């Protein structure tokens, strides 16, 4: 099943730590959520003990996540980083506000991943839930060879019971996988 996700239907959720708001693009109860978040001030990240997180910078530059074990470098846009939700993190903004896309999944229930799908590249998706999200500009993908345009901030939710081929035609998409 393929569902177009329209920005007018996204929900706004306050951060667990009260420091901001996330725009939830897609979610499944407490099992997982996929959303876009502005980070306008440095500060602590919310504790998501028992969850895995994947984060991608989509606007701005200079985001660094400081942990007790060292820094997680998120300075470059469209480079996913992965970390455990219980990792104590304080963000540092080196060049002003940024926006990130987050995928958070309960480790005991789901496995998560997020990749960048550029023009001319193909992903072979396996059964599960996949979100193809266009963070900016115009984009188009081919789903099993059928072209699907996606405006900025739109997404496709793909509920798969079998394998599926997803090809980037134009633009740059983020593809979140929850299995």
N, C-alpha and C positions, 0 to 999 in steps of 0.2 A: 504494500500500500504506500502511495506517495501523497503527502499532504503539503500544500503550500502554507508556510507560516508567514503571516502578515504582521508588520511591526505594530499595528493598532491593537492587536490581540496579546502582545507581550505583557507580562505582569511586572510590576515594580516591587522589589523586596528589599526592606532595610537590611543592612549588614548585621550580622550577629553581634558585632562589637559596637554598633551604633554610629560608625564613622562615615557612612555613605549609603548609597542605594545601588542595587544591581537590577538590570533589566533582564528578567528571565525569558529567554527565547523558547526554550523547551525544557520539560522536566517530567519526572515520574515520582511523585510523592517525595519521600526522603531518600530514595535509592540513588537518584542522580539529578543533576541540573546543568544546563548549558546557558550561559548568559554573557552579557556585555556590561562592563563596569568602568565608569570614569574614576580615576584616582587623581584627585586635585590637590591633596596634601599628603606629605609623608606621614606614616603611622603604622600601628600594628595591624597585622592580618587577623581575621577571625580564626578561632580554633576549630578545626574540622577533624578532630580525633576519629580514627577509624575510616577516614576517607582518603582517596587519592585525588590529586589535582593536576590538571594540565592547564597552562596559561600561555597566551600569545598576545604580544603587544600589537595593536592594530592602528594606533594613532599616537603621535608624539614620539619622544625618544628619551633615553636616559633613565629608565627604570632599573633599579637594583634592589633585590630582595636580600636583606641582611639576616643571616641565621647564625646560631651559635657555632655551626661548623664552617662558616664562611659565606661568601656571596653567591647568589644565583643571579647570573647576568641576563637581564631581559632588555638590554639596551637596543637591540636590533629588532625592528618589526618583522613579523611573520616567521619567527623562530620559536616553536613551541618549547616550553620547559616543563618538567615534571617534578613534583615534590609531594611529600606526605602531608596530609592535612593537619597533623599534630605538630609539625615543625614550627617552632616559634619564629615568626617572621616580622620584621619591621621594614616597610618600604622606604626607599630613598629616591627622590626625584631630582635628577641632575640638570634637567632642562625644562622644567615646568610640568603642567598636568599631562597625563597620558590616558589612553583607554586600552583596556585589555579584554580579551574574550577568555572566559573560564569554563572548564568542564570539571565538575566535581562528582565523584562516584563513591558510594559506600563500598569499601573494599570487600566486605563479606558477601555482597550481593552481585556486584558487577565488576567487569574489567573495562577500563576506559583508555582511549587514545585520541589524539587529535593530530592531523597532518594538514599541510598546505597543498592544495590542488591548483597548480598553475596551468595556464593555457597549453594545450598539446599533451598533457600528461593524463594517464588513466590509472584509476584505482579499481581493484577487484575486491569488492566488499563481500563480506561473509554474513550469514544470518545474524540478526540483531537489529538494533536501532542505530540509525546514522542520521546526522544533521549536516547538510551542506549549506553553509552560511556565507553570504556575500557581505563583508563588512564595509565595502565602499565601492563607488562607481557602478558601472554596468557590468554584468557577467552573464555567461551562459554555460550550461553543462549539457552533456548528452547522457541520458539515462538509458542504458541498453541501446544506444544509437539514436534515441529520440531527443531532439533539442528542447531544452527548457530554459528560457531566459529568467534571470533573477536580478531585480533591481537592488539598489543599495539597501542594506539592512533587512532584506528578505532571506528566507531559508526554505529548504525542502526537508521534510522529515520523511525518512525512508524506513519503513518497518519491513524487514526482510525475513522470509522463511527459507530462502535459498540464496545462492550467490548472485551478484549483480555487478555490472560494469558501469563505472561513472567516469566520464571524460571531461576535462576542462576544455571549453571551447574558446572563451574569452574571459578576461579578468583573472582575479585571484580569489579562490574560495578557501574557507576553512572547513574541513570535514571531521566532525566528531563521531567517534564510534563507541557504542555502549553494547557490550555483549555479556 
